[in-house]
Amino acid sequence: MRTIAVLLYDGMRAFDFGVITEVWGVDRSGAGVPRFDLLRCSERRRTVTAEAGVGVRPTHGLVGLAAADLVVIPGSTVPDPPVSERLFAALRRARSAGVPVAALCAGAFLLGRAGLLEDRRATTHWMLVDRLKHEFPLVRVEPDALFVADGGVYTSAGTAAGIDLCLHLVREAHGTEVAAAVARRMVTPPHREGGQRQPHSRRPAGGDDVLYATVAWARERLAGRLTVRELAAQAHMSERTFARRFAELTGTTVLRWIHQQRLQRAQLLLESTDLTVEVIAQRSGFGSALALRRQFGKAIGTTPSAYRAAFQALGSRAPQHAGRSGPGPGATS
């Protein structure tokens, strides 16, 4: 996934466009990140006006969408920006060509109006979920999700969740280490647990240093037995207090966090080592290859061996453009 097309239109959110540009439009090859081609696509290759009067000049017309490896749609300042049917038709053509499409925040409404969300799971900003349900009753809206993936169609909640989705797409295509490298440069967590409610949770009044230290302590011991009781003892708190404070800090439960950390450890070991699946299962805390395969299949949708093979094949490709050939910079639609 090397050629990324960002869909430009009047009224799009400047923040979302900035996130997309920061993730795929910056050369980080010196940090081991693949070089991406970011196509800025608008109708008739016209300069668009984002929120607050920010002008964005395109490099391609709408035909660039179907030639990309991924299409990303920024959210908008309103759920129904004034866009033409040509834009929706271009999105449908791209999806019909097998190109994954991802919408940030209110960009989900553009996917809905294009008919690409019917009978799919999706999410959007928590303030807009009721409207999404009402306007598109065939969409299975997940109101608390940070982002949702369903059959090559991705949607995210608002603002920071757009970063979460973009990093997930990088991780899905290029692996944990590449996504972590991008996140480090952006000074953002490579992966967040929890849902949309976490930005509104009551934060602990004090003692965060103890919790952070306990989290670091747990990460060093993923291969062993970890329980809420053991982590609470490490933090010198009661189990009930620790569980509450941990959820306030991370947006998820202790056991869900441990499970996700173990999955990420397994992914990293599969990508970066030649260890057997059995050894990786032990080092990541799943205990046996059978347990790892079961949990990996539920969470990632494939087997550990297939996951490793996919990334070995990805690493053998040329570092230049690895997707379909894109149109020339003068292409319009």
C-alpha positions as CSV (number, residue, x, y, z in Angstrom):
1,M,0.0,0.0,0.0
2,R,2.2,2.8,-1.3
3,T,-0.1,5.1,-3.3
4,I,-2.7,6.9,-1.2
5,A,-5.4,9.1,-2.6
6,V,-6.9,11.8,-0.4
7,L,-10.3,13.0,-1.6
8,L,-10.5,16.8,-1.6
9,Y,-13.8,18.8,-1.5
10,D,-15.0,22.2,-0.3
11,G,-15.7,22.2,3.4
12,M,-13.5,19.4,4.4
13,R,-11.8,19.6,7.8
14,A,-8.3,21.0,7.7
15,F,-7.3,18.9,10.7
16,D,-8.2,15.6,9.0
17,F,-6.4,16.6,5.8
18,G,-3.4,17.5,8.0
19,V,-3.5,14.1,9.7
20,I,-3.6,12.3,6.3
21,T,-0.7,14.4,5.0
22,E,1.3,13.8,8.2
23,V,0.9,10.0,8.0
24,W,1.4,9.5,4.2
25,G,2.8,12.7,2.9
26,V,6.1,13.0,4.8
27,D,9.2,11.2,3.7
28,R,10.3,9.0,6.7
29,S,12.4,6.5,4.7
30,G,15.4,7.4,6.9
31,A,13.4,5.8,9.8
32,G,12.6,2.7,7.9
33,V,9.2,3.8,6.8
34,P,8.3,3.2,3.1
35,R,8.0,6.1,0.8
36,F,4.4,6.9,-0.1
37,D,2.9,8.7,-3.0
38,L,0.1,10.9,-1.8
39,L,-2.4,11.9,-4.5
40,R,-4.5,14.9,-3.8
41,C,-7.7,14.3,-5.9
42,S,-10.5,16.7,-6.5
43,E,-13.3,17.0,-9.1
44,R,-11.9,18.5,-12.3
45,R,-8.6,19.0,-10.5
46,R,-10.0,22.1,-8.9
47,T,-8.5,23.9,-5.9
48,V,-10.8,23.4,-2.9
49,T,-11.5,25.5,0.2
50,A,-11.3,23.6,3.5
51,E,-12.6,25.0,6.8
52,A,-11.3,28.4,7.9
53,G,-10.6,29.3,4.3
54,V,-7.6,27.0,3.9
55,G,-7.0,26.4,0.2
56,V,-5.7,23.0,-1.0
57,R,-4.4,22.5,-4.5
58,P,-4.9,19.0,-6.0
59,T,-2.4,17.0,-8.0
60,H,-5.0,14.8,-9.7
61,G,-8.6,14.6,-10.7
62,L,-11.1,12.0,-9.4
63,V,-9.7,9.3,-11.7
64,G,-6.8,9.2,-9.3
65,L,-9.0,7.4,-6.7
66,A,-9.3,4.2,-8.7
67,A,-5.6,4.1,-9.4
68,A,-4.6,4.2,-5.7
69,D,-3.9,1.5,-3.2
70,L,-6.1,3.3,-0.6
71,V,-8.6,6.2,-0.7
72,V,-8.9,8.4,2.4
73,I,-11.7,10.9,2.9
74,P,-11.3,13.8,5.4
75,G,-14.3,14.6,7.5
76,S,-16.3,17.8,6.9
77,T,-17.5,20.7,8.9
78,V,-21.1,19.6,8.2
79,P,-22.4,16.0,7.6
80,D,-23.8,16.9,4.2
81,P,-21.2,19.1,2.3
82,P,-22.3,20.3,-1.1
83,V,-20.6,17.7,-3.4
84,S,-21.7,16.4,-6.8
85,E,-22.8,13.0,-7.9
86,R,-19.5,12.8,-9.9
87,L,-17.6,12.5,-6.6
88,F,-19.9,9.7,-5.3
89,A,-19.6,7.9,-8.7
90,A,-15.8,8.1,-8.4
91,L,-15.9,6.6,-5.0
92,R,-18.0,3.7,-6.2
93,R,-15.7,3.1,-9.1
94,A,-12.7,3.0,-6.8
95,R,-14.4,0.6,-4.5
96,S,-15.6,-1.6,-7.4
97,A,-11.9,-1.8,-8.5
98,G,-11.1,-3.2,-5.1
99,V,-9.5,-0.1,-3.6
100,P,-10.1,0.1,0.2
101,V,-11.7,3.4,1.3
102,A,-11.4,5.1,4.7
103,A,-13.4,8.0,6.0
104,L,-12.5,10.1,9.0
105,C,-15.2,11.5,11.3
106,A,-18.1,12.9,9.3
107,G,-16.6,11.6,6.1
108,A,-18.7,8.5,6.9
109,F,-21.7,10.5,5.5
110,L,-20.1,10.8,2.1
111,L,-19.6,7.0,2.1
112,G,-23.2,6.6,3.1
113,R,-24.4,8.9,0.3
114,A,-22.3,7.0,-2.1
115,G,-24.1,3.8,-1.1
116,L,-20.9,2.2,0.3
117,L,-22.1,1.7,3.9
118,E,-25.2,-0.4,3.3
119,D,-25.2,-3.6,5.4
120,R,-21.9,-2.6,6.9
121,R,-20.6,-1.7,10.4
122,A,-19.5,1.9,10.7
123,T,-18.9,4.7,13.2
124,T,-18.5,8.5,13.2
125,H,-18.2,11.3,15.8
126,W,-20.2,10.6,18.9
127,M,-22.3,13.8,18.3
128,L,-23.3,12.5,14.8
129,V,-24.0,8.8,15.5
130,D,-27.8,9.3,15.9
131,R,-27.9,11.2,12.6
132,L,-25.9,8.5,10.9
133,K,-28.4,5.9,12.1
134,H,-31.4,8.0,11.0
135,E,-30.1,8.8,7.5
136,F,-28.7,5.4,6.8
137,P,-30.9,2.8,8.6
138,L,-29.1,-0.1,6.8
139,V,-25.8,0.8,8.4
140,R,-24.9,-1.0,11.6
141,V,-23.6,1.9,13.6
142,E,-21.1,1.2,16.4
143,P,-21.4,4.4,18.5
144,D,-18.5,3.8,20.9
145,A,-15.8,2.6,18.5
146,L,-12.7,4.6,17.7
147,F,-12.7,3.1,14.3
148,V,-14.4,0.3,12.4
149,A,-13.2,-1.9,9.6
150,D,-15.7,-3.9,7.5
151,G,-14.8,-5.5,4.2
152,G,-12.4,-2.9,2.9
153,V,-14.4,0.1,4.2
154,Y,-13.1,1.9,7.2
155,T,-14.7,4.7,9.3
156,S,-13.5,6.5,12.4
157,A,-14.8,8.7,15.2
158,G,-13.8,12.3,15.5
159,T,-10.5,14.2,15.6
160,A,-7.9,12.0,17.4
161,A,-9.6,8.8,16.3
162,G,-8.7,9.8,12.7
163,I,-5.1,9.4,13.8
164,D,-5.9,6.0,15.3
165,L,-7.4,4.8,12.0
166,C,-4.6,6.1,9.8
167,L,-2.0,4.4,12.0
168,H,-4.1,1.2,11.9
169,L,-4.1,1.3,8.1
170,V,-0.3,1.7,8.1
171,R,0.1,-1.1,10.6
172,E,-2.3,-3.4,8.6
173,A,-0.3,-2.8,5.4
174,H,3.3,-2.5,6.6
175,G,3.5,-3.9,10.1
176,T,3.8,-2.9,13.8
177,E,7.3,-1.4,13.6
178,V,6.5,0.9,10.7
179,A,3.3,2.1,12.4
180,A,5.3,2.7,15.6
181,A,8.0,4.6,13.7
182,V,5.3,6.9,12.2
183,A,3.7,7.3,15.6
184,R,7.0,8.2,17.3
185,R,7.6,11.0,14.8
186,M,4.1,12.3,15.3
187,V,4.5,12.0,19.1
188,T,1.3,10.0,19.5
189,P,0.5,6.5,20.8
190,P,0.7,3.9,18.1
191,H,-2.4,2.2,19.4
192,R,-5.1,3.3,21.8
193,E,-7.6,1.0,23.6
194,G,-11.1,1.9,24.5
195,G,-13.9,3.8,22.8
196,Q,-15.1,7.3,22.1
197,R,-16.0,7.9,25.7
198,Q,-12.4,7.9,26.9
199,P,-11.7,11.6,26.1
200,H,-14.6,12.5,28.4
201,S,-13.7,10.2,31.2
202,R,-12.8,11.7,34.6
203,R,-9.0,11.7,34.8
204,P,-7.2,10.7,37.9
205,A,-6.4,13.6,40.2
206,G,-2.9,12.3,40.9
207,G,-0.7,9.3,41.0
208,D,-0.4,8.8,37.2
209,D,3.3,8.2,37.6
210,V,2.5,5.0,39.6
211,L,0.1,3.8,37.0
212,Y,2.5,4.5,34.1
213,A,5.2,2.6,36.0
214,T,2.9,-0.3,36.5
215,V,2.0,-0.4,32.9
216,A,5.7,-0.5,32.0
217,W,6.2,-3.2,34.6
218,A,3.4,-5.3,33.0
219,R,4.8,-4.8,29.5
220,E,8.0,-6.4,30.6
221,R,6.2,-9.5,31.9
222,L,3.7,-10.3,29.2
223,A,5.0,-13.8,28.9
224,G,4.1,-14.6,32.4
225,R,0.9,-14.7,34.4
226,L,-0.7,-11.2,34.9
227,T,-3.8,-10.6,36.9
228,V,-5.6,-7.5,38.2
229,R,-4.5,-8.5,41.7
230,E,-0.8,-8.6,40.8
231,L,-0.9,-5.3,39.0
232,A,-2.9,-3.7,41.8
233,A,-0.3,-5.0,44.3
234,Q,2.5,-3.6,42.1
235,A,0.7,-0.2,42.2
236,H,0.0,-0.5,46.0
237,M,-3.7,-0.1,45.4
238,S,-6.8,-2.1,46.1
239,E,-8.0,-4.1,43.1
240,R,-11.1,-2.0,42.8
241,T,-9.2,1.3,42.9
242,F,-6.6,0.1,40.5
243,A,-9.2,-1.2,38.0
244,R,-11.0,2.1,38.1
245,R,-7.9,4.3,37.8
246,F,-6.5,2.1,35.0
247,A,-9.7,2.5,33.0
248,E,-9.6,6.2,33.5
249,L,-6.1,6.4,32.3
250,T,-6.3,4.0,29.3
251,G,-9.9,3.9,28.3
252,T,-10.2,0.1,28.7
253,T,-10.1,-2.7,31.3
254,V,-6.9,-4.3,32.6
255,L,-7.6,-7.7,31.0
256,R,-8.5,-6.2,27.6
257,W,-5.3,-4.2,27.7
258,I,-3.1,-7.2,28.6
259,H,-4.7,-9.2,25.7
260,Q,-4.1,-6.4,23.2
261,Q,-0.5,-6.0,24.4
262,R,0.1,-9.7,23.9
263,L,-1.4,-9.6,20.4
264,Q,0.9,-6.7,19.5
265,R,3.9,-8.5,20.9
266,A,3.1,-11.6,18.8
267,Q,2.7,-9.4,15.7
268,L,6.1,-7.8,16.3
269,L,7.8,-11.1,16.8
270,L,6.2,-12.6,13.7
271,E,7.4,-9.6,11.7
272,S,10.9,-9.3,13.0
273,T,12.1,-12.8,14.0
274,D,12.2,-16.4,12.7
275,L,11.0,-17.8,16.0
276,T,8.5,-20.7,15.7
277,V,4.8,-20.0,16.4
278,E,5.1,-22.1,19.6
279,V,8.0,-20.0,21.0
280,I,6.2,-16.7,20.0
281,A,3.1,-17.9,21.8
282,Q,5.1,-18.5,24.9
283,R,7.0,-15.2,24.7
284,S,3.8,-13.2,24.1
285,G,1.9,-14.8,27.0
286,F,-0.5,-17.0,25.1
287,G,1.1,-20.2,26.4
288,S,0.6,-22.4,23.3
289,A,0.5,-22.2,19.6
290,L,-3.1,-23.4,19.6
291,A,-4.2,-20.5,21.9
292,L,-2.2,-18.0,19.8
293,R,-3.8,-19.2,16.6
294,R,-7.3,-19.0,18.1
295,Q,-6.8,-15.5,19.5
296,F,-4.9,-14.3,16.4
297,G,-7.7,-15.5,14.1
298,K,-10.4,-13.8,16.1
299,A,-8.5,-10.5,16.3
300,I,-6.5,-10.3,13.1
301,G,-8.6,-12.5,10.8
302,T,-5.7,-14.8,9.7
303,T,-3.2,-17.3,11.1
304,P,0.2,-16.3,12.6
305,S,2.0,-18.2,9.7
306,A,-0.1,-16.5,7.0
307,Y,0.5,-13.1,8.7
308,R,4.3,-13.7,8.7
309,A,4.3,-14.9,5.1
310,A,2.4,-11.8,4.0
311,F,4.9,-9.4,5.6
312,Q,7.9,-11.4,4.3
313,A,6.4,-11.0,0.8
314,L,5.8,-7.3,1.5
315,G,9.4,-6.8,2.5
316,S,10.7,-8.5,-0.7
317,R,9.0,-5.9,-2.9
318,A,10.8,-2.9,-4.4
319,P,10.8,0.1,-2.1
320,Q,9.2,2.2,-4.8
321,H,5.6,2.2,-5.8
322,A,4.2,-1.3,-5.2
323,G,0.6,-0.8,-6.2
324,R,-1.2,0.0,-9.4
325,S,0.3,2.6,-11.7
326,G,-1.2,6.0,-10.9
327,P,-2.3,8.5,-13.5
328,G,-0.1,11.4,-14.5
329,P,-0.2,14.6,-12.5
330,G,-2.4,16.2,-15.2
331,A,-5.2,13.6,-15.0
332,T,-8.6,15.1,-14.4
333,S,-12.2,13.9,-14.0
